[in-house]
């Protein structure tokens, strides 16, 4: 038996030239380091989208551009990092020098959508690139026709904002004043944007300092060898986990309710093939790219696939490029998951969430004991843009949500970020302090989510009033207002999202799920996220657990009577005898 075969059968076994103690030290140091980069970014950033929503990710790639370690921040951005590094290397290979910092956001050259800006810094050792420190972060505004730069109803990338190919933001440590000036003239809030830029560069520098400390401890050549083994180790463990899955091809489809401009069903289809120790996700049959700004790049399509597959694999798999190796993603060119110029992509996140739901639905047919019912289906994103009383512009962008679907062994979680996000909401106090906005309502919406043995998470509601001067531009990206989050194993589907202008005034009107509008001072917008779906037959849920939900104010007596056939009073006290009669069809 060869050493290679032995390591395949015992994936945790290390090569003879790798000391296991040093390997653990290097592995833990690398993941501590990328998380330290994330903490640096949170502490130094200016905007709520980075500081509070935490819409960013960090990583370190080796000299070939393969991700050695990625932080515990935004899973949705892990997959695109190798493509961003590859775009920098393709344009600048042989012309990099110490102190360079590269910037890019072009969806057609390493980026994903214009608000996500990548910062990449090569780290040199003895005149050669040793690795790259990497940060991707959602910027509050990068110009374009709509404040926040992520409107779903843009129809070309040229309307969405400033498109930056891989360029040097800093050259040999010196800022590129021409590029800074160009960016400043094309964005609404340059002070906030450049504050976030500096925070991201500080995170890169934190990563570089940590790498240099590891070089001092272990030597560059030895460190590179351990990085290579860290990638191989992750690949072996991943392949071993895949071999435990049922073999075959599993298909599914799901739908978006709008193309970003018009309400219509937009299909996402997938065939997941598990063969040996590899998985292929083929999205043939999905919609062609659409007129609105919900188109995706293949880098993001890969990223979602990686995240969903990781969620159903058992074992302690290292979060790096080795995990990506056994997973293959296919999306037809010119489709909504592999868009080409001049496709707009500012609101493409909603498509990625539907892609994730489609994948989970397919994998539920392979490993039903590992897949939850559908989550809320993708967070609602809204933006407000206008001017303060002193004339200064303001922009708020917030990612708002969500809730998890019922799981095979427990309820869905209320008010937690989507599994692919790892985010949090902007605190109301911060929202009001930094913008002419007032938070009037924030909480759970009772009687939402899908019923089941394990119920789906509740909808969230947020009412925001504009209290500034002059008109204010708003944008909303939401979905699941017609096609509900799907239940599993007999669980009920989730409940719809909706957005209202002037709620409770008698003149309220429903806003389209993906739209832009102008509002006046004093007007209020209500955002309601979808409720997640249930898992398992509702009548198999213990009546005591149903009563506890009523006592907690999550469900009403009328709702549980209809969906669970449980009788309780408004305080949540269970009437066991009446419940037994009702469930027996005598009530």
Beta strands, then each sheet from edge to edge (+ up, - down):
strand 1: 56-62
strand 2: 67-70
strand 3: 101-104
strand 4: 116-125
strand 5: 128-138
strand 6: 167-171
strand 7: 174-175
strand 8: 248-258
strand 9: 263-275
strand 10: 278-282
strand 11: 327-330
strand 12: 380-387
strand 13: 393-400
strand 14: 437-445
strand 15: 459-466
strand 16: 472-477
strand 17: 498-501
strand 18: 509-510
strand 19: 514-519
strand 20: 524-528
sheet 1: 2+ 1- 5+ 4- 3+ 6- 7+
sheet 2: 8+ 9- 10+ 11+
sheet 3: 13+ 12- 16+ 19-
sheet 4: 14+ 15- 20+ 17- 18+
end
